[in-house]
Amino acid sequence: MPPHSDLPLLERYRDLLAHLDETFAISLGEGATSLIHARRLGAELGLDRLYLKFEGTNPTGSFKDRGMVLAVNRAVAGGAEAVICASTGNTSASAAAYAAAAGIPCFVVLPAGKVARGKLAQALAAGARLVAVEGNFDDALEAVRQIGETGDAAVVNSVNPDRLEGQQTGAFEIVDALGSAPDAVALPVGNAGNITAYWAGFSRYADAGKTDGRRPRMLGFQADGAAPIVHGAPVAAPETVATAIRIGNPASWAGAVAARDESGGLIESVSDEAILAMQSRIARTEGIFCEPASAAGVAGVARLASEGRLHRSEVVVCILTGHGLKDPDIVVPDAAALTVPPDASAIREAMRR
Ligand SMILES: *Cc1c(COP(=O)(O)O)cnc(C)c1O
């Protein structure tokens, strides 16, 4: 029997997460996200058993909440009086919410002008104190790490091991939902914490005897303009529409390479055009609106399927890492609707176009 999904995430998987003997005061109802059988998209791609794990239904709309709940609880238990993070957006939205619930300040260091508006709105709404830097995410993270060393605030980026510890729960939930590990798991790779955490999660679940011992191939996808792991060297000026994976020097680089190699998987890149086309295709075929970065993994799976590198009967799970509402500017054109007089015949006329 899988653990009961009504329990807070950290209680549900308490026995699997590194010796949790504390109690956790703060929960926003994270985790327990849906694993959706994507029948229509799967049929188009030639995959009968394609599943989408929609992390957009987490409390702040991305998977970041799975690790942030543990990081902030631990920071508070350890006496931290503030938290700080560098962020491409979702980390700050999550940190701000959990810090608010804990009643401590949250400081956010952002790359100026490169964060999606919905994510900024979330951090501001929760009272986070924002500092924009004239640099990219990698520069922001380096500065935050230095501030963390002074002890002024607890760093809740994924360099904090509690983040990746909590993110393993995504893997546990997939095995619980399917009854065994899938053949392959695809996800976008930015700072590479999530692919590292998923692989650790599948391994830990297998070692704990919760599965038949099988583990999936890990399929990671970067954006063409921000693909350091694919090229084997940092990218000084990463560029992509998928701001959540606009990272040139991933903090968990080694973890991602280990996940790829130990699982017999791969890390490749996809174009911004393929990412945006797949974001819209997922919404139009399955009704699920994810953010651009989330579509990178599915775009990669589409290519592998078309090249015969995935087989029709394989169980393939794509992690849709965040909600599309976070970045509405990407999809809403200035004149999205035809404007007509408010009468039935004019509207009927417009419906025919
Ligand atoms: C953080 C994030 C990613 C990238 O995850 P990493 O752990 O940094 O590789 C991808 N998609 C979304 C929506 C994110 O918030």
The ligand as an ORCA input file, in Angstrom:
! r2SCAN-3c Opt
* xyz 0 1
  C      13.935     24.875    -11.331
  C      13.185     24.476    -12.538
  C      13.730     23.654    -13.537
  C      15.145     23.193    -13.512
  O      15.388     22.291    -12.464
  P      16.902     22.042    -11.992
  O      16.768     21.263    -10.744
  O      17.482     23.399    -11.771
  O      17.581     21.322    -13.090
  C      12.935     23.275    -14.588
  N      11.658     23.689    -14.691
  C      11.106     24.485    -13.760
  C       9.701     24.917    -13.938
  C      11.839     24.903    -12.660
  O      11.274     25.691    -11.749
*
